[in-house]
Amino acid sequence: MTDGCFILKDFALQCGKVLPEAKLVYQTYGELAGDRRNVILYPTSYGAQHSDVDWLIRPDGILDPTRWFIIIPNMFGNGLSSSPSNSADCGLAEQRFWFTQVDNVRAQSQLLRKVFGIEQLALVYGWSMGAQQAYHWGVMFGDRVERIAALCGTARTTDHNRIFLESLRLALTADPAWNGTGFDGMPDRGFRTFSRIYASWAASQAFYRTGLYYQLGYESLDDYLVRGWEAAYRQRDPHNLIAMLDTWLRCDVGNNLSGQMDYAQALRSISAKTLVMPSATDLYFTPEDCAAEAALIPNATYCPIPSIWGHRAGNPYQNPVDETFIRQTVWELLGV
């Protein structure tokens, strides 16, 4: 396992801003084959850094480093790669500045070529915002991607999903610490509201009805909300959380810089063998929305996870049943 930081000089973002030095932090697992054809790209999800999502990389795990060379690139805005918290060039004060998934994928493409000499990807595996990046890879660099596994994510942010995201953004910026362009201190009230909105959407009604949080070691619903949600997001800089929300809000593979394609045309252009895997109970990347996208992708298989864990079924680090289902399905996609 190795880590690294790739610097992109004068990196032009899709919004028009140029970063003098964009930073892309990454982690690798396993060994790169001599022909460089055993590569899996695993982009990060909302609020996550590579150490939060690499639990599934292990021998006989969902992604097996004894078979594959796996790269996790940290998404812009997540606090490791270029973000408001670590770069004066990424501040929220500039109202017309934001990162997009196009920016993430263009930077990842340069990383693969310039650092590793990698042209082909055996798989782009992504959950949630990672799935958004996987779809962008399939549209922007379709000739370089053999397979896509898109778990609990869509290629375009739906109107219903947008309401969820805007409620999270408003929860943070309604805090008294918000000064209009940033935070003067810790938004305590905002974090409390933010975490409860997130918890109500990320798990299904059945998850709460059956009290699954008790099985995870929590003493009560409030204990689960405070220790399982609020404490986790308090570890993140609120400026970064907003930056990633703005990326998510603007997700649309039809706006991808690779030609004049609308959303449906972009999906139809994906040539990779694609696994579309929503959770059967996801409330914001709904199975219906994912099925509609799968129907537009020529070589797609639609395979929902039969789970009551909601959106979090796609990242089942506490859930061995869903992990087994995902592993078996992904291994079949990989021909293992």
C-alpha positions as CSV (number, residue, x, y, z in Angstrom):
1,M,0.0,0.0,0.0
2,T,1.4,3.4,-1.0
3,D,0.2,6.9,-0.9
4,G,1.0,9.9,-3.0
5,C,0.2,13.5,-4.0
6,F,0.0,14.4,-7.7
7,I,0.3,18.2,-8.5
8,L,-1.5,19.5,-11.5
9,K,-0.1,22.9,-12.6
10,D,-2.4,25.6,-13.8
11,F,-5.4,23.2,-13.7
12,A,-8.4,24.8,-15.4
13,L,-11.7,23.9,-13.7
14,Q,-15.0,23.5,-15.5
15,C,-16.3,26.6,-13.8
16,G,-13.6,28.7,-15.4
17,K,-11.3,29.1,-12.5
18,V,-7.6,28.1,-12.8
19,L,-5.9,26.5,-9.8
20,P,-2.1,27.3,-10.0
21,E,-1.4,24.0,-8.2
22,A,-4.3,21.5,-7.9
23,K,-3.5,18.7,-5.5
24,L,-4.8,15.1,-6.0
25,V,-4.0,12.9,-3.1
26,Y,-4.3,9.1,-3.7
27,Q,-3.7,5.7,-2.2
28,T,-2.8,2.5,-4.0
29,Y,-3.2,-1.2,-3.1
30,G,-1.8,-4.3,-4.7
31,E,0.7,-4.6,-7.5
32,L,0.5,-3.1,-11.0
33,A,0.8,-5.9,-13.6
34,G,3.5,-5.6,-16.3
35,D,0.8,-5.0,-19.0
36,R,-0.9,-2.4,-16.7
37,R,-4.3,-4.1,-17.4
38,N,-5.2,-5.1,-13.8
39,V,-6.3,-1.6,-12.6
40,I,-9.4,-0.7,-10.6
41,L,-10.1,2.9,-9.9
42,Y,-12.2,3.5,-6.8
43,P,-13.2,7.2,-6.3
44,T,-14.3,8.5,-2.9
45,S,-17.8,9.4,-1.9
46,Y,-19.3,12.4,0.0
47,G,-17.4,13.4,3.1
48,A,-15.1,10.3,2.8
49,Q,-11.4,10.1,2.5
50,H,-9.5,7.0,1.3
51,S,-9.1,5.6,4.8
52,D,-12.8,5.7,5.3
53,V,-13.7,3.5,2.3
54,D,-10.8,1.1,1.9
55,W,-12.2,-1.4,4.3
56,L,-13.5,-3.4,1.3
57,I,-10.0,-3.8,-0.2
58,R,-8.6,-7.0,1.2
59,P,-7.9,-10.6,0.1
60,D,-11.3,-12.1,-0.8
61,G,-12.9,-8.7,-0.2
62,I,-15.1,-6.9,-2.7
63,L,-11.9,-5.5,-4.2
64,D,-9.0,-8.0,-3.8
65,P,-5.5,-6.5,-3.9
66,T,-3.9,-9.8,-4.5
67,R,-5.6,-9.8,-8.0
68,W,-5.9,-6.1,-8.8
69,F,-4.0,-2.9,-8.6
70,I,-6.5,-0.5,-6.9
71,I,-6.2,3.3,-6.8
72,I,-8.3,5.5,-4.6
73,P,-8.2,9.1,-5.7
74,N,-9.5,11.5,-3.1
75,M,-12.2,13.8,-4.5
76,F,-11.6,17.5,-4.7
77,G,-13.1,19.2,-1.6
78,N,-12.7,16.2,0.7
79,G,-9.9,17.8,2.8
80,L,-7.0,15.8,1.4
81,S,-7.1,16.8,-2.3
82,S,-7.5,20.5,-3.1
83,S,-10.2,21.8,-0.8
84,P,-11.3,25.0,0.9
85,S,-9.6,23.8,4.1
86,N,-6.2,23.4,2.6
87,S,-5.9,25.9,-0.2
88,A,-6.5,29.6,-0.4
89,D,-7.4,29.1,-4.0
90,C,-10.4,27.0,-3.1
91,G,-12.3,29.4,-0.8
92,L,-16.1,29.6,-0.8
93,A,-15.9,33.4,-0.9
94,E,-15.8,33.3,-4.7
95,Q,-19.4,32.7,-5.4
96,R,-18.8,31.5,-9.0
97,F,-16.2,28.9,-7.9
98,W,-17.0,25.2,-7.6
99,F,-15.6,21.7,-8.4
100,T,-17.5,19.3,-10.7
101,Q,-17.2,15.6,-11.4
102,V,-15.7,16.6,-14.7
103,D,-12.8,18.2,-12.8
104,N,-12.3,15.1,-10.6
105,V,-12.3,12.7,-13.6
106,R,-9.9,14.9,-15.7
107,A,-7.5,15.1,-12.8
108,Q,-7.7,11.3,-12.3
109,S,-7.0,10.7,-16.0
110,Q,-3.8,12.8,-15.7
111,L,-2.8,10.9,-12.6
112,L,-3.1,7.5,-14.2
113,R,-1.2,8.5,-17.3
114,K,1.6,10.7,-15.9
115,V,2.3,8.8,-12.7
116,F,1.6,5.2,-13.6
117,G,1.5,5.0,-17.4
118,I,-2.0,3.5,-17.2
119,E,-4.3,3.8,-20.2
120,Q,-6.9,1.1,-19.5
121,L,-9.1,0.5,-16.5
122,A,-10.5,-3.0,-15.8
123,L,-13.1,-1.4,-13.6
124,V,-14.2,1.9,-12.2
125,Y,-16.0,1.1,-8.9
126,G,-17.9,3.8,-7.2
127,W,-20.5,4.2,-4.5
128,S,-22.7,7.3,-4.2
129,M,-20.6,10.3,-5.5
130,G,-18.1,7.7,-6.5
131,A,-20.7,6.2,-8.8
132,Q,-21.2,9.7,-10.3
133,Q,-17.5,9.8,-11.2
134,A,-17.7,6.2,-12.6
135,Y,-20.4,7.3,-15.0
136,H,-18.4,10.4,-16.0
137,W,-15.4,8.1,-16.8
138,G,-17.7,6.0,-19.0
139,V,-18.8,9.1,-20.9
140,M,-15.5,11.1,-21.0
141,F,-13.0,8.3,-21.5
142,G,-15.2,5.4,-22.7
143,D,-12.4,3.8,-24.8
144,R,-10.3,3.4,-21.6
145,V,-12.9,1.8,-19.4
146,E,-13.8,-1.9,-19.6
147,R,-16.3,-2.1,-16.8
148,I,-18.2,0.2,-14.4
149,A,-19.8,-0.8,-11.1
150,A,-22.1,2.1,-10.0
151,L,-23.5,1.5,-6.6
152,C,-26.3,3.7,-5.2
153,G,-25.6,6.6,-7.5
154,T,-27.0,8.3,-10.6
155,A,-25.3,10.0,-13.6
156,R,-27.4,13.1,-13.0
157,T,-28.7,14.6,-9.8
158,T,-32.5,14.4,-9.8
159,D,-34.8,17.2,-8.6
160,H,-35.8,15.1,-5.6
161,N,-32.2,14.5,-4.7
162,R,-31.5,18.3,-5.1
163,I,-34.1,19.0,-2.3
164,F,-32.1,16.8,0.1
165,L,-28.8,18.4,-0.8
166,E,-30.2,22.0,-0.5
167,S,-31.6,21.2,2.9
168,L,-28.1,20.0,4.0
169,R,-26.5,23.2,2.7
170,L,-29.1,25.4,4.3
171,A,-28.7,23.6,7.6
172,L,-25.0,24.6,7.7
173,T,-25.4,28.1,6.4
174,A,-28.3,28.9,8.7
175,D,-25.9,28.6,11.6
176,P,-25.0,31.9,13.3
177,A,-21.3,31.1,12.6
178,W,-22.0,31.5,8.8
179,N,-20.9,35.0,7.7
180,G,-22.1,34.8,4.1
181,T,-18.8,33.6,2.6
182,G,-17.5,31.2,5.3
183,F,-17.7,30.2,8.9
184,D,-16.3,32.3,11.8
185,G,-16.4,29.3,14.1
186,M,-17.7,25.8,14.5
187,P,-21.4,25.7,13.3
188,D,-22.6,23.6,16.2
189,R,-26.3,24.1,15.6
190,G,-25.7,23.6,11.9
191,F,-23.9,20.3,12.4
192,R,-26.7,19.0,14.6
193,T,-29.4,19.8,12.1
194,F,-27.2,18.6,9.1
195,S,-26.6,15.2,10.7
196,R,-30.3,14.6,11.5
197,I,-31.4,15.5,8.0
198,Y,-28.7,13.1,6.6
199,A,-29.7,10.3,9.0
200,S,-33.4,10.5,8.0
201,W,-32.5,10.1,4.3
202,A,-29.6,7.7,4.3
203,A,-31.3,4.8,6.0
204,S,-34.7,3.4,5.2
205,Q,-37.9,3.6,7.3
206,A,-37.6,-0.2,7.7
207,F,-34.1,0.2,9.1
208,Y,-35.5,2.4,11.9
209,R,-38.7,0.5,12.4
210,T,-36.7,-2.7,13.1
211,G,-34.2,-0.8,15.3
212,L,-31.1,-2.0,13.5
213,Y,-29.0,0.6,15.2
214,Y,-29.2,-1.3,18.4
215,Q,-27.4,-4.2,16.7
216,L,-24.6,-1.7,15.9
217,G,-24.0,-1.1,19.6
218,Y,-26.0,2.1,20.2
219,E,-28.1,2.4,23.3
220,S,-30.9,4.5,21.8
221,L,-32.0,6.4,18.7
222,D,-30.5,9.6,20.0
223,D,-27.2,7.8,20.8
224,Y,-27.1,6.6,17.2
225,L,-27.8,10.1,15.8
226,V,-25.2,11.7,18.0
227,R,-22.4,9.2,17.9
228,G,-23.1,7.5,14.6
229,W,-23.9,10.7,12.5
230,E,-23.2,14.0,14.2
231,A,-19.8,13.0,15.6
232,A,-18.7,11.7,12.2
233,Y,-19.5,14.9,10.3
234,R,-18.0,17.1,13.0
235,Q,-14.6,15.6,12.0
236,R,-15.0,17.4,8.6
237,D,-14.4,21.0,7.9
238,P,-17.8,22.6,7.1
239,H,-16.4,24.5,4.2
240,N,-15.4,21.2,2.6
241,L,-18.8,19.8,3.2
242,I,-20.4,22.6,1.3
243,A,-17.8,22.3,-1.5
244,M,-18.7,18.6,-2.0
245,L,-22.4,19.4,-1.8
246,D,-21.9,21.9,-4.7
247,T,-20.2,19.2,-6.7
248,W,-23.0,16.8,-6.1
249,L,-25.7,19.4,-7.0
250,R,-24.1,20.0,-10.4
251,C,-23.6,16.4,-11.4
252,D,-24.8,15.7,-14.9
253,V,-23.0,13.5,-17.4
254,G,-24.6,15.5,-20.2
255,N,-22.4,18.5,-19.2
256,N,-19.1,16.7,-19.6
257,L,-16.9,18.7,-22.1
258,S,-16.6,15.7,-24.4
259,G,-18.9,17.0,-27.1
260,Q,-22.4,18.2,-27.7
261,M,-24.4,15.4,-25.9
262,D,-27.4,15.7,-23.8
263,Y,-27.9,13.5,-20.7
264,A,-29.6,10.6,-22.6
265,Q,-27.1,10.7,-25.4
266,A,-24.3,10.7,-22.9
267,L,-25.6,7.5,-21.2
268,R,-26.2,5.9,-24.6
269,S,-22.5,6.6,-25.4
270,I,-21.2,4.4,-22.5
271,S,-19.6,1.3,-24.0
272,A,-18.3,-0.2,-20.8
273,K,-20.0,-3.3,-19.4
274,T,-21.9,-1.5,-16.6
275,L,-23.4,-2.8,-13.4
276,V,-26.1,-0.5,-12.1
277,M,-26.6,-1.5,-8.4
278,P,-28.9,0.7,-6.4
279,S,-30.2,-0.2,-3.0
280,A,-33.8,-1.4,-3.0
281,T,-34.6,1.1,-0.3
282,D,-32.4,4.1,-1.2
283,L,-34.4,7.3,-0.6
284,Y,-32.4,9.7,-2.7
285,F,-30.7,7.6,-5.4
286,T,-33.9,5.6,-5.9
287,P,-34.0,2.3,-7.6
288,E,-36.5,3.7,-10.1
289,D,-34.1,6.5,-11.1
290,C,-31.2,4.0,-11.4
291,A,-33.3,1.6,-13.5
292,A,-34.2,4.4,-15.9
293,E,-30.5,5.1,-16.4
294,A,-29.7,1.5,-16.8
295,A,-32.2,1.3,-19.6
296,L,-30.3,3.9,-21.6
297,I,-26.8,2.3,-21.2
298,P,-26.3,-0.2,-24.0
299,N,-24.4,-2.9,-22.0
300,A,-25.9,-2.4,-18.6
301,T,-27.1,-4.9,-16.0
302,Y,-29.6,-3.7,-13.4
303,C,-29.1,-5.5,-10.1
304,P,-30.6,-3.8,-6.9
305,I,-29.3,-4.8,-3.5
306,P,-32.2,-6.4,-1.6
307,S,-31.6,-4.5,1.6
308,I,-33.4,-2.3,4.2
309,W,-30.2,-0.3,4.9
310,G,-31.2,2.3,2.4
311,H,-28.4,4.3,0.8
312,R,-25.8,2.8,3.1
313,A,-26.3,-0.7,1.7
314,G,-23.8,0.3,-0.9
315,N,-21.1,0.8,1.7
316,P,-21.8,-2.2,4.0
317,Y,-18.9,-2.0,6.4
318,Q,-21.3,-2.9,9.2
319,N,-23.5,-5.2,7.1
320,P,-22.0,-8.6,6.1
321,V,-25.1,-9.8,4.2
322,D,-25.1,-6.9,1.8
323,E,-21.3,-7.1,1.5
324,T,-21.5,-10.7,0.4
325,F,-24.2,-9.8,-2.2
326,I,-22.0,-7.0,-3.6
327,R,-18.9,-9.0,-3.6
328,Q,-20.5,-11.9,-5.5
329,T,-22.0,-9.6,-8.1
330,V,-18.8,-7.5,-8.6
331,W,-16.7,-10.6,-8.9
332,E,-19.1,-11.9,-11.6
333,L,-18.7,-8.6,-13.4
334,L,-14.9,-9.0,-13.2
335,G,-15.1,-12.6,-14.4
336,V,-13.4,-13.9,-11.3
